[in-house]
């Protein structure tokens, strides 16, 4: 079973940057596609970005394209989400998730993922 732990959340002013990390254990990381999701208070969980098991393919939500970058280091069992030019609407709890299905033309829904981290809070405000 894949165990995931997020870190790197925090508070940042609009226009600032944060890097989220997702550390995997319990099973080889390169078996799984990894997705990042976020959930704001009172809203549904939404997909932000995902990467294939090898890291060679990536997909982003339109709302973060050009600002967020997902990348992974399978040797270190790590996946990252670099977030630049953050906006107040990026505020929420961010989760990484592991699954077996990935396509590079659209983000897969949360139900496609089998393993989830506990979440990291990101707050963007002035």
KOLKE-703677 format. One line per 8 residues: number of its first residue (from 1); their letters; for each residue x, y, z of C-alpha. Coordinates in nm, 3 decimals, padded with zeros to 5 digits. Example, Ala and Ser with C-alpha at 12.3 -4.5 7.8 and 13.67 -1.06 7.14 Angstrom:
# KOLKE-703677
1 = as = 01.230 -00.450 00.780; 01.367 -00.106 00.714 $
***
This chain:
# KOLKE-703677
1 = xxxxxxxx = 00.000 00.000 00.000; 00.129 00.345 -00.092; 00.151 00.594 00.193; 00.167 00.965 00.104; 00.258 01.266 00.317; 00.236 01.627 00.201; 00.449 01.913 00.330; 00.541 02.267 00.235 $
9 = xxxxxxxx = 00.212 02.445 00.283; 00.179 02.779 00.454; 00.075 03.140 00.417; 00.190 03.359 00.131; 00.092 03.695 -00.011; -00.064 03.719 -00.356; 00.203 03.688 -00.621; 00.421 03.475 -00.398 $
17 = xxxxxxxx = 00.540 03.117 -00.439; 00.528 02.791 -00.249; 00.652 02.442 -00.323; 00.449 02.147 -00.197; 00.615 01.811 -00.151; 00.455 01.469 -00.151; 00.664 01.193 00.003; 00.577 00.833 -00.076 $
25 = xxxxxxxx = 00.653 00.513 00.112; 00.539 00.155 00.133; 00.552 00.083 -00.239; 00.765 00.194 -00.533; 00.659 00.544 -00.626; 00.714 00.487 -00.996; 00.426 00.241 -01.009; 00.176 00.522 -00.972 $
33 = xxxxxxxx = 00.048 00.831 -01.140; 00.034 01.111 -00.886; -00.222 01.388 -00.879; -00.256 01.705 -00.679; -00.600 01.814 -00.566; -00.723 02.104 -00.358; -01.032 02.179 -00.158; -01.147 02.520 -00.041 $
41 = xxxxxxxx = -01.396 02.555 00.247; -01.747 02.483 00.126; -01.629 02.367 -00.215; -01.572 02.032 -00.380; -01.228 01.883 -00.416; -01.083 01.974 -00.755; -00.793 01.841 -00.956; -00.500 02.076 -00.997 $
49 = xxxxxxxx = -00.233 01.875 -01.176; -00.117 01.520 -01.236; 00.189 01.340 -01.363; 00.234 00.998 -01.516; 00.425 00.729 -01.328; 00.746 00.811 -01.513; 00.701 01.186 -01.489; 00.716 01.218 -01.865 $
57 = xxxxxxxx = 00.359 01.339 -01.904; 00.181 01.608 -01.710; -00.158 01.771 -01.712; -00.286 02.088 -01.547; -00.615 02.252 -01.466; -00.675 02.562 -01.677; -00.680 02.775 -01.364; -00.315 02.695 -01.283 $
65 = xxxxxxxx = -00.155 02.656 -01.626; 00.154 02.870 -01.659; 00.175 02.919 -01.282; 00.208 02.569 -01.134; 00.457 02.298 -01.226; 00.441 01.934 -01.122; 00.753 01.721 -01.122; 00.874 01.407 -00.954 $
73 = xxxxxxxx = 01.189 01.231 -00.845; 01.108 00.862 -00.830; 01.449 00.774 -00.692; 01.365 00.984 -00.387; 00.998 00.878 -00.375; 00.898 01.243 -00.411; 00.651 01.446 -00.615; 00.644 01.825 -00.605 $
81 = xxxxxxxx = 00.407 02.103 -00.696; 00.580 02.435 -00.757; 00.325 02.713 -00.727; 00.414 03.059 -00.854; 00.217 03.382 -00.882; -00.029 03.258 -00.624; -00.374 03.409 -00.603; -00.626 03.424 -00.318 $
89 = xxxxxxxx = -00.842 03.175 -00.507; -00.561 02.920 -00.478; -00.628 02.900 -00.104; -00.728 02.557 00.019; -00.611 02.223 00.150; -00.387 02.052 -00.103; -00.373 01.673 -00.131; -00.152 01.441 -00.329 $
97 = xxxxxxxx = -00.298 01.114 -00.445; -00.169 00.798 -00.611; -00.347 00.596 -00.875; -00.301 00.366 -01.171; -00.475 00.564 -01.441; -00.342 00.869 -01.622; -00.417 01.049 -01.944; -00.238 01.361 -02.064 $
105 = xxxxxxxx = -00.549 01.522 -02.212; -00.752 01.567 -01.896; -00.732 01.547 -01.520; -00.879 01.234 -01.370; -01.143 01.271 -01.097; -01.066 01.208 -00.733; -01.239 00.872 -00.751; -00.969 00.745 -00.987 $
113 = xxxxxxxx = -00.708 00.763 -00.711; -00.659 00.496 -00.448; -00.414 00.651 -00.203; -00.429 00.993 -00.041; -00.218 01.207 00.184; -00.354 01.397 00.482; -00.338 01.737 00.314; -00.139 02.059 00.346 $
121 = xxxxxx = -00.296 02.399 00.398; -00.215 02.679 00.157; -00.338 03.029 00.234; -00.292 03.317 -00.007; -00.389 03.653 00.135; -00.259 04.000 00.198 $
***
